[in-house]
């Protein structure tokens, strides 16, 4: 069976998949995570002890304490970059979408990445915090200085991208193990950015909270994703509809010309008009004498006497058939005398 036919049938079937529900536990977790998010931002803005911790870890230089793992962590931190992780997860979810004939996995990934770019990007550029390598004053929060590292984008992206796989798991066991694996990856990516000195500790804490907020809020966007999926599958089904269904609406007497016939009609309008009139059963039925096998007043012709007609004219040169000569007068007289004698 062709893939297009399967997608068309999937579009015709009603979707029985239950939409994600915002449970009470999830609402409480969302509220608690939001409170932690606000507390971190306020703690950095007021230059609290959280900023002091940031400077203590930064001046300790973790990358100098364990230089033997520096090369490995340079590659490990790629698991938090948006481009590579999005490609890897998109490949897996694309296969799942094709396998189960649904766009839901792709829509969940797209929605989560869109929310991540909007929320994290707005806070980053709005607060404008400088990173540890660009800090100018020891002990300051380095806020509103044109930076873009608060919260940590690597950390938030690791939480969201790998957490989507756990969110889309189909069994409780897969969801449980997926949550554990995504949490470990997110913790590792965040700690790696602190080790490399590219982020403050508070940046990573806020990145974890930002990514978790997006995952917890995904069920609120399930109705919109379901509507988008129904719209896209409907458009696909209309575009892939067989042409034979569209031709059924054409009347039986209206015969469409092919491309070659249309080109010939443009070059030779008179021949095309006669051919179209001869091919139209409606015109034949309404013409006078249509029920008779031949036009009135015209004797039937044999098959060998008919000349094929094309828009360019006859392909057979005209041939004049010789007529029998009348008998001569003296032959007639001789024949008459022979009969008499």
C-alpha positions as CSV (number, residue, x, y, z in Angstrom):
1,X,0.0,0.0,0.0
2,X,1.3,3.4,-0.9
3,X,2.2,6.0,1.8
4,X,-0.1,8.5,0.3
5,X,-3.1,6.1,0.5
6,X,-2.3,5.4,4.2
7,X,-2.1,9.1,5.0
8,X,-5.4,9.6,3.2
9,X,-7.1,6.9,5.2
10,X,-5.6,8.1,8.4
11,X,-7.1,11.5,7.7
12,X,-10.5,10.0,7.1
13,X,-10.5,8.0,10.4
14,X,-11.6,9.9,13.5
15,X,-8.8,10.4,16.1
16,X,-9.4,8.4,19.3
17,X,-6.2,9.5,21.0
18,X,-6.9,11.1,24.3
19,X,-5.5,14.6,24.7
20,X,-3.1,15.4,27.5
21,X,-4.8,16.5,30.6
22,X,-3.6,19.0,33.1
23,X,-3.8,17.1,36.3
24,X,-3.9,18.6,39.8
25,X,-0.4,17.3,40.6
26,X,0.9,18.9,37.4
27,X,-0.7,22.2,38.3
28,X,0.9,22.1,41.8
29,X,4.3,21.3,40.3
30,X,3.9,24.1,37.8
31,X,3.1,26.6,40.5
32,X,6.0,25.5,42.7
33,X,8.4,25.7,39.8
34,X,7.2,29.1,38.8
35,X,7.8,30.3,42.4
36,X,11.3,29.0,42.3
37,X,11.8,30.7,39.0
38,X,10.7,34.1,40.4
39,X,12.8,33.6,43.5
40,X,16.0,33.0,41.5
41,X,15.4,36.1,39.4
42,X,14.7,38.2,42.4
43,X,17.7,36.8,44.2
44,X,20.0,37.8,41.3
45,X,18.4,41.2,40.9
46,X,18.9,42.1,44.6
47,X,22.5,40.8,44.6
48,X,21.7,38.2,47.3
49,X,23.9,35.4,48.5
50,X,23.1,33.6,45.3
51,X,25.3,36.1,43.5
52,X,28.0,35.5,46.1
53,X,27.8,31.8,45.3
54,X,28.2,32.5,41.7
55,X,31.4,34.4,42.2
56,X,32.8,31.8,44.6
57,X,32.4,29.0,42.1
58,X,33.7,31.2,39.2
59,X,36.8,32.2,41.1
60,X,37.4,28.6,42.1
61,X,37.9,27.7,38.4
62,X,36.5,24.2,38.1
63,X,38.1,23.6,34.7
64,X,41.5,24.0,36.4
65,X,40.6,21.6,39.2
66,X,39.9,18.7,36.9
67,X,41.6,19.4,33.5
68,X,41.6,15.7,32.5
69,X,37.9,15.8,31.7
70,X,37.9,19.1,29.9
71,X,38.1,17.5,26.4
72,X,35.3,15.1,27.1
73,X,33.0,17.8,28.4
74,X,33.6,20.0,25.4
75,X,31.8,17.3,23.4
76,X,29.3,16.4,26.0
77,X,27.9,20.0,26.2
78,X,26.8,19.6,22.6
79,X,23.8,17.6,24.0
80,X,22.4,21.0,25.2
81,X,22.8,22.9,21.9
82,X,19.6,23.5,20.1
83,X,20.6,22.6,16.6
84,X,22.2,19.1,17.1
85,X,19.7,18.0,19.7
86,X,16.7,19.2,17.6
87,X,18.0,17.2,14.6
88,X,18.4,14.0,16.6
89,X,15.1,14.2,18.3
90,X,13.3,15.3,15.1
91,X,14.7,12.2,13.3
92,X,13.2,9.9,16.0
93,X,9.9,11.7,16.3
94,X,9.6,11.9,12.5
95,X,9.9,8.1,12.3
96,X,7.2,7.8,15.0
97,X,4.9,10.2,13.2
98,X,5.2,8.1,10.0
99,X,4.9,4.8,11.8
100,X,1.7,5.8,13.7
101,X,0.3,8.0,11.0
102,X,0.0,11.1,13.2
103,X,1.6,14.5,13.3
104,X,1.2,14.8,17.1
105,X,4.9,14.1,18.0
106,X,6.2,16.7,15.5
107,X,3.7,19.2,16.8
108,X,4.7,18.7,20.4
109,X,8.4,19.2,19.5
110,X,7.6,22.3,17.5
111,X,5.4,23.8,20.2
112,X,7.9,23.1,23.0
113,X,10.8,24.7,21.0
114,X,8.7,27.7,20.1
115,X,7.8,28.2,23.7
116,X,11.5,27.8,24.7
117,X,12.7,30.4,22.2
118,X,10.0,32.9,23.2
119,X,10.3,32.6,27.0
120,X,14.0,32.0,27.4
121,X,15.0,34.5,24.7
122,X,12.8,37.2,26.1
123,X,14.3,36.9,29.6
124,X,17.8,36.6,28.3
125,X,17.8,39.8,26.3
126,X,15.5,41.6,28.8
127,X,17.9,41.1,31.7
128,X,21.1,41.4,29.7
129,X,23.4,39.6,32.2
130,X,27.1,39.2,31.3
131,X,28.8,35.8,31.6
132,X,31.7,34.9,33.9
133,X,34.3,35.5,31.3
134,X,33.0,39.0,30.6
135,X,32.4,40.1,34.2
136,X,33.7,43.6,35.1
137,X,33.1,44.0,38.8
138,X,33.7,41.3,41.4
139,X,30.6,40.7,43.5
140,X,28.2,42.4,41.2
141,X,25.3,40.7,39.4
142,X,26.3,42.0,36.0
143,X,22.7,42.7,35.0
144,X,21.5,45.0,32.2
145,X,24.9,45.1,30.7
146,X,24.1,43.8,27.2
147,X,24.7,40.1,27.9
148,X,22.5,37.1,27.0
149,X,23.3,34.2,29.4
150,X,20.6,34.4,32.1
151,X,19.0,31.8,32.1
152,X,21.2,29.2,30.5
153,X,20.0,28.3,27.1
154,X,21.9,25.0,27.0
155,X,20.4,23.8,30.2
156,X,16.8,24.8,29.3
157,X,17.1,23.3,25.9
158,X,18.4,20.0,27.3
159,X,15.5,19.9,29.7
160,X,12.9,20.5,27.0
161,X,14.3,18.6,24.1
162,X,15.1,15.4,25.9
163,X,12.1,15.8,28.2
164,X,9.8,15.7,25.2
165,X,10.8,12.1,24.5
166,X,9.6,11.2,28.0
167,X,6.4,13.3,27.6
168,X,5.5,11.3,24.4
169,X,6.3,7.9,25.9
170,X,3.4,5.5,25.4
171,X,3.9,3.3,28.5
172,X,4.4,4.1,32.1
173,X,7.7,2.3,32.2
174,X,9.0,4.1,29.2
175,X,7.9,7.4,30.6
176,X,9.6,6.7,33.9
177,X,12.9,5.7,32.4
178,X,12.7,8.5,29.9
179,X,12.2,11.1,32.6
180,X,15.2,9.7,34.6
181,X,17.4,9.8,31.5
182,X,16.4,13.3,30.4
183,X,16.8,14.6,33.9
184,X,20.4,13.2,34.1
185,X,21.2,14.7,30.7
186,X,19.9,18.1,31.8
187,X,21.8,18.0,35.1
188,X,25.0,17.0,33.3
189,X,24.7,19.7,30.6
190,X,24.0,22.4,33.3
191,X,26.9,21.3,35.4
192,X,29.2,21.2,32.4
193,X,28.5,24.8,31.5
194,X,29.5,25.8,35.1
195,X,32.6,23.7,34.8
196,X,33.6,25.4,31.5
197,X,33.0,28.8,33.0
198,X,30.4,29.9,30.4
199,X,27.6,30.3,32.9
200,X,27.0,31.3,36.5
201,X,25.4,28.8,38.9
202,X,22.2,30.9,39.0
203,X,22.1,30.8,35.2
204,X,21.9,27.0,35.3
205,X,19.3,27.0,38.1
206,X,17.1,29.3,36.2
207,X,17.6,27.2,33.0
208,X,16.4,24.1,34.8
209,X,13.3,25.9,36.1
210,X,12.5,27.5,32.7
211,X,12.7,24.1,30.8
212,X,10.6,22.4,33.5
213,X,7.9,25.1,33.2
214,X,7.6,24.4,29.5
215,X,7.3,20.7,29.9
216,X,4.7,21.1,32.6
217,X,2.6,23.5,30.5
218,X,2.5,21.3,27.4
219,X,-1.0,19.8,28.2
220,X,-2.5,23.3,28.1
221,X,-1.5,23.4,24.4
222,X,-2.8,20.0,23.5
223,X,-6.2,21.3,22.1
224,X,-4.4,23.7,19.9
225,X,-2.1,21.0,18.6
226,X,-5.1,18.7,18.0
227,X,-6.8,21.4,15.9
228,X,-3.6,22.0,13.9
229,X,-3.2,18.3,13.3
230,X,-6.8,18.0,12.0
231,X,-6.3,21.0,9.7
232,X,-3.0,19.8,8.3
233,X,-4.3,16.2,7.7
234,X,-7.4,17.6,6.0
235,X,-5.3,19.8,3.7
236,X,-3.1,16.8,2.9
237,X,-6.2,14.6,2.1
238,X,-7.6,17.2,-0.2
239,X,-4.4,17.7,-2.1
240,X,-3.8,13.9,-2.5
241,X,-7.4,13.2,-3.5
242,X,-7.4,11.0,-6.7
243,X,-8.2,12.9,-9.9
244,X,-10.8,10.3,-10.8
245,X,-13.1,11.6,-8.0
246,X,-12.9,15.1,-9.5
247,X,-13.7,13.8,-13.0
248,X,-16.9,12.1,-11.8
249,X,-18.6,15.5,-11.5
250,X,-18.1,16.2,-15.3
251,X,-21.2,15.5,-17.4
252,X,-21.1,12.5,-19.6
253,X,-21.4,14.5,-22.8
254,X,-18.6,17.0,-21.9
255,X,-15.4,15.3,-23.0
256,X,-12.2,17.1,-22.1
257,X,-9.5,17.4,-24.7
258,X,-6.1,16.0,-24.1
259,X,-2.9,18.2,-24.3
260,X,-2.1,17.0,-27.8
261,X,-5.7,17.7,-29.0
262,X,-5.7,21.1,-27.4
263,X,-2.4,22.0,-29.2
264,X,-3.9,20.8,-32.5
265,X,-7.0,22.8,-31.9
266,X,-5.0,25.9,-31.4
267,X,-3.1,25.4,-34.7
268,X,-6.2,24.2,-36.8
269,X,-9.4,25.6,-35.3
270,X,-11.6,24.5,-38.2
271,X,-10.5,20.9,-38.0
272,X,-10.6,20.9,-34.3
273,X,-14.2,22.2,-34.3
274,X,-15.3,19.5,-36.7
275,X,-13.6,16.8,-34.6
276,X,-15.1,18.1,-31.4
277,X,-18.6,18.2,-32.9
278,X,-18.2,14.6,-34.2
279,X,-16.9,13.4,-30.8
280,X,-19.7,15.0,-28.8
281,X,-22.6,12.6,-28.2
282,X,-24.8,15.4,-27.0
283,X,-24.4,17.3,-30.3
284,X,-25.0,14.1,-32.3
285,X,-28.2,13.3,-30.4
286,X,-29.7,16.7,-31.0
287,X,-28.8,17.0,-34.6
288,X,-31.5,16.2,-37.2
289,X,-31.3,12.7,-38.6
290,X,-29.0,11.6,-35.8
291,X,-30.9,8.3,-35.3
292,X,-30.1,7.3,-38.9
293,X,-26.8,5.6,-39.7
294,X,-26.0,8.1,-42.5
295,X,-26.8,11.6,-43.3
296,X,-30.0,11.9,-45.4
297,X,-29.4,12.3,-49.2
298,X,-25.9,10.8,-49.1
299,X,-25.1,7.2,-50.2
300,X,-23.0,5.1,-47.9
301,X,-19.4,4.8,-48.8
302,X,-17.2,1.7,-48.5
303,X,-14.3,1.5,-46.1
304,X,-11.8,1.5,-48.9
305,X,-13.2,4.8,-50.3
306,X,-12.9,6.7,-47.0
307,X,-9.9,9.0,-46.6
308,X,-8.6,9.6,-43.1
309,X,-8.8,13.2,-42.0
310,X,-6.4,14.9,-39.7
311,X,-6.1,18.5,-38.5
312,X,-3.3,19.0,-41.0
313,X,-5.4,17.6,-43.9
314,X,-5.5,14.3,-45.8
315,X,-2.4,12.1,-45.7
316,X,-3.5,10.2,-48.9
317,X,-3.2,12.0,-52.2
318,X,-6.4,12.3,-54.2
319,X,-6.7,9.6,-56.8
320,X,-9.0,10.0,-59.9
321,X,-10.7,6.7,-60.5
322,X,-10.9,5.9,-64.3
323,X,-14.4,5.7,-65.7
324,X,-15.3,2.9,-68.2
325,X,-15.3,4.2,-71.8
326,X,-18.6,3.9,-73.8
327,X,-18.7,1.2,-76.5
328,X,-17.8,2.4,-80.0
329,X,-20.5,2.6,-82.7
330,X,-19.0,0.2,-85.2
331,X,-18.5,-2.4,-82.4
332,X,-22.2,-2.1,-81.6
333,X,-23.1,-2.5,-85.3
334,X,-20.9,-5.5,-85.6
335,X,-22.4,-7.1,-82.6
336,X,-25.9,-6.4,-84.1
337,X,-25.1,-8.0,-87.5
338,X,-23.6,-11.0,-85.8
339,X,-26.8,-11.6,-83.9
340,X,-29.0,-11.2,-87.0
341,X,-26.9,-13.7,-89.2
